[in-house]
């Protein structure tokens, strides 16, 4: 009996840093120490611009006539679980929103770029309000609501003299934030599956990186002067804190709380998630995400990038070392670019060079970037992520 009690105490103590409500003034030492990347030859600005131009041309060439990007077409015998039609409505809207965001940030005012954005906006205005949960257990629409909020905020900066258009965009942002409130998990935060009770308010495991993406989007909305329910933010942050390990690796989801040493939850498996969770918590005022934490995890990303790279393009999720899934690659690097922006200006160039060096190396011959075969959506979202990341590697943003 005593031995059982002793083991119970040990398990409780080991689990405590993950789920405890943290109140220290400084992060644990483990969060501010880690490997350093090897030196590189910094890419030239003209090489970055050339790669971005090729990526922009890819998006322009592959936009559908109706203004959208991506489709449910697939040549693979096995794809990820995606109930019809809701999953694909969500995928297409999310990817189209991301492409609008990328072209708005990187495409300039070229006639063909503005025309492509206009067509995509028309499509988004019509289809975005209709995106809903596919089934009780699958709701990829959460990605749509998150990235559409970011996109709509950027759309406010176009055609600023059109008052009717502005009101339409503001109404859509409010509707998308309302949808995020509806699909918030019962214990706070967000996910895209509910394999538990299939309740109206999802009862499944909160997923750390989904919550982080939503929190980043909500912060951009708040910065644009849009009302964001503080309750959603507070509950989302609390869910991420419960999944944060002492070294600031993050659990894949709350269902791993009592198994925090799973390979996917260790630093090598958290390389993509840590960037997103760190920047989300930093933006919303978490004092534990210090400059040193951001620097440490950016160093980890580039020193141990091989773990993400090995998973890139593998067709089965989590089949790689540290159970890394391919879809973490450009996701992780995009949020790394946001982490870089949070650092003091003098600290940014080194990480900007590493990020540009990493992304230029993996651009495809057709100008796209992709990391995980997802029906016919992968090249569009990968290219959008890469373009927005590369934009943030340029010293003057141009």
N, C-alpha and C positions, 0 to 999 in steps of 0.2 A: 504493500500500500504506500509506504514511504517513497519507494522508488518511483511509483507512478506519479505521486505528487511532485517529486523533484523534477521529473521530466516535464510535467505540466508547467511548472514555473519557468524552466529553461525555454520552452516553446513560447511562453507568453513574453518573456524578456526579449527573445530574438525577434518576435513579431512586432513588438512595441514601436520601434522607430518608423515602421511603415504606416501604422494606422493611428498613432497617437496624435492628438491636437498639439502641434508644435508651438512653442512660445519662446525659444532662445533668440538672442539678439544676433548671433552669428551662426552660419551653417557649420555642420560637422567638418572637421579637418579633411575627411575623406572626399568631400565635395570640391575641394580646392587643390587637389593634387592628382596627377596622372601623367601618362606618357606624352612626349612631345613629338611632333612630326619631323621628318627629315627635311633638310633644306631643299628648296626647289628653285628653278629659274622662273621668275615671275613672268607670266604671259604679257604680251604687249597689248595696249589698249586697242590697237587696230585689229588684232586677232580676235578680241572679244567682240568688237563691233561686227566683224565679218561673220562670226558664228551666229550672232543675234540676227543679222540680216537674213541668213539662210533659214533660221528658225521661223522668222516672220513670213518669209516666202512660203515655207511649208504650210503654215496655217492658212495663208491666203489661198493657196492652191487646193487645199483639202476642205475648205468650207463648202457645205451643201448649198444648193440654190435657195433653200428656204432660210438660210442664215445660220443654221446650227452646225455643230461638229459632232462626230462620232455616230456609231450605229450599233445595233445588236448583231451585226454580221460577224461570223466567226468560222474559221476553218479548222478549229481544234475540236477533237472528239469530246473533250471534257472541259467545261468552264466552271467558274465559281457559281455557287447557288444564287440564282437571281429570278425570283418569281415574276411572271408576266402579268400585266404590262408595267406595273408600278416601278419595278426596279430599273427598267430601261428608260422610263420617263425621268426618273431621278438622275440616272447616269448622264443622259443627254443634256438635261438642264444644268447640272453641275459643271460638266465639261464645257458647255457653251459659255457659261458664266466665266469660267476660268480663262477661256480664250479671249473674251472681251476684256477682261482685266489685264491680261498679258499684252494685248495689242494696244490698249489704252496707255499702259505704262511705257511700252518700248517702241511702238510703231510710228510715232511722230504724226505729222499732219499730211502725209502723202495721200493723194486722192484715193488710191486703191485701198489704203488702210482704213480711212474714214468711211468709205463706202461699205467695207466689210463689217466694221463695227455697227454701222447704221442697220444693216440687214440683220445682224445678230441681235441687236437691241429689239428690233421689231419682233423677232421670234421669241425673245425672252419675255417681252411684255405680254404676249399672248399665252405662252405655255407655262411660265413660272407659277402663276397662281393656282394652277391645277395639280401641281405635284403633291402627292400624298404617299402615305405608307403603303407598301405593296401588299403585305400580309401581316398577320399578328406577330410573326417571328422575324420578319425582315423589313427594315426601314432604312434603306440607303438614302432616302430623301433627306436625312439629316445633313449629309454632305452638301446637298443642293441648297438647303437653307443657309448653311454657314458661308459657302463661297458666293452665293448670290448676294448676301449682305455686303461682303467686301466689294463685289462688282458694282452693285447699285450705288454704293458710296462714291466710287470713282465716276460713275455715270453722272452724278450730280455736278461734276466739274466740266462736263461737255454741254454745249448749247445753253449757257447760263441765262440767256435772255428769254428762254421759252418757259414761262411760268407754269403753263399747264403740264408740260413734261416733268418739271420739277415736282409738282404735287403728285403726279402719278408715281414717280420714283419713290417719294417719301411714303406714300401709301403702301407700295410694295415692300419697302423695308420694314414697315410696321407689321405687315402681314407675315413676313418671313420670321421676324423675331417672335411673333405670336406662335408660329408653327414650332419654333425651337422650344418655346414654353410647353407646348402640348406634348412634344416628344422627349422632353427631359426625363431621365430615369427617376424612379421613385426615390432613390437615395441621392439624387443630385448628379449633375454631369450628363454626358451623352454617350450613345453607342449606336450600333446599327443592327443589332440582333437582340431578340428577347426569346431565349430558349427556356425560360422559366414558366411563368403563369400566363403569358400572352395577354396581359392586361392592357386597358386603354392607355394608361400612362405606363410605359414599358417597365417591366420588372426585372429585366436581365442585368447582366454585369455592366457596370459603368466602364468605359474604355478610356484610358488616360489621354491618348493622342487625339481621339475624336473630341473630347472635352476641350483640349488645348486649342484645336482648330476653331471651335465655336467661340471660345473666350477671346481669341485674337480678333475674330470678326466682330464680336460685340464691342470690343474696345475701339475698333475703327469707327463703328457706328456712333459710339458715345463721343468720340473726338469730333465727329461731324455735327454734333449738336442734337443727336437723336436720343430719345429717352430709351434707356435700357433697364429692365427690371433688376434691381440690385440683388434680389433674392436668387435669381438665376446665376448671377456672378458668384455670390457667396457660396452657394451650394456646389457650383462647379469647381471653385478653388478648393473647397474642403475635400471634394472627391479626389482631386489630384494630390493633395497633401497626404491623404490616406494611402496613396499608391507610390509615394516617394520614399526611396531607400536612403540611408544615411550618406551614400556617395552621390546622390542625385541621379542615379539611374531610376527609371520609373517602371512599375509593373505594366504589363500589357493591359491588364484590366483588373477590376476588383475581385474577380474570381480567382486570382492568383495570390490573394492576400496571405493565405496560410502556406503558400509554397513560393516564397520570395527568392529562392535560390534556383528556380528554373532557369535553364540557359537563356531563354528569351528575356528574362527579367534582370539579367546581369549586364554589366556595362557594354559588352560586345553586342548584346541583343537590343540595347536601349539607345544605340547611337542616333537613330532617327527620331525616336520619341523624346529623348532628353532635350533636344533643341526646341521642339515645339512646346513641351511643358515648361521649360525654363523661360522662354520668352513670354508665354501666356501669363505665367505667375508674376513675372517682372512687370509687365505692362499694367497689371492690376494691383501693383503695390506690395508684393511679397518681398520683404526686406532680406529674406534669406537668399534670394537669387542675386548675389553680389556680382560685381564685375569679375572677380576672381572665379566665381562659379561659371559664368559665361565663358571666360577665357579657357578654363580647364576643359569644359566639354566641347568647345570648338577645337582645342588641341587634340582631344580624344577622337573627334570625328575624323580629322585628317591623318592622325597617326595610325588609327585602326580602321581606316576607310575600307580596307580589304574585306571586312566582315559584311559591310553593306554591298560591296561590289560583287562578292561571290554570290549573293542572293539575287542580284540584278538579272532579270530575264528568265529566271527559273519559273516554269509554268505552274508549279504547285506551291501554294503559300506555305511558308515556314519549313520548307524542306532543306534549307541551307544550315550552315553552322550557326550556333546560337539561335536557331529557329527563326532566322531573319527571313522576312517575306520581301519579294522584289519591290512591292509597292512602297516600302519605306525609303527607297533611294532618293527620288527627287522630292518627295515630301520632306524628308529630313534635311536636305540641302536648302530647300526654300526657307524653312524656318530657321536654319542656321544663318541665312542671309539677314533675317530679321534680328537674330541675336547680335550679329555684327553691328547693326545699326544702333543697338542699345549701348555699345561700348563708347568710351571717350574717343573723340575723333583721331587722336594720335595712335590709338591701339588698333584701328580698323585695317590699315593697309596690308599688314601681314596676313590676316585672315581673308581679306578680299582676294589676295593673290592665290592663296591655297584653294579657295572656292572656285575661282576662274580656272585654275590649272586642272582641277578635278573635273569640272563640267565640260571643258573644251575637249578633253581626252575621250569622252564617251559620246560625242555627238555622232549621229548616224550619217551615212553617205547622202541621204535625201534631205538632210538638214534638220531632222526631227531628233527628239530624245524620247526614249521610253524605257521602262524598267520592269513592267509586269504585263503579260498579255491579257488584256481585259476586253473580250469581244473586239470591238473596233473603236474603243474609247482611249486606249492607252497612249497612242502617239500624240493625241491632242492634249491630254492632261500633262503628260511628261514634258512636252514642248512648252506649254504654258508655264509650268513650274520652273523649268530651266531658264526661260527668257527672263522671268521676274527675278530669279536669283542672280543671273549674270548682270542685270541692270544695276544691282546693288554692289557689284564688284568694281564698278567704275568710280574713280575717285571723286569726280564732280557730278556723278549721276548722269552724265551725258556721253 
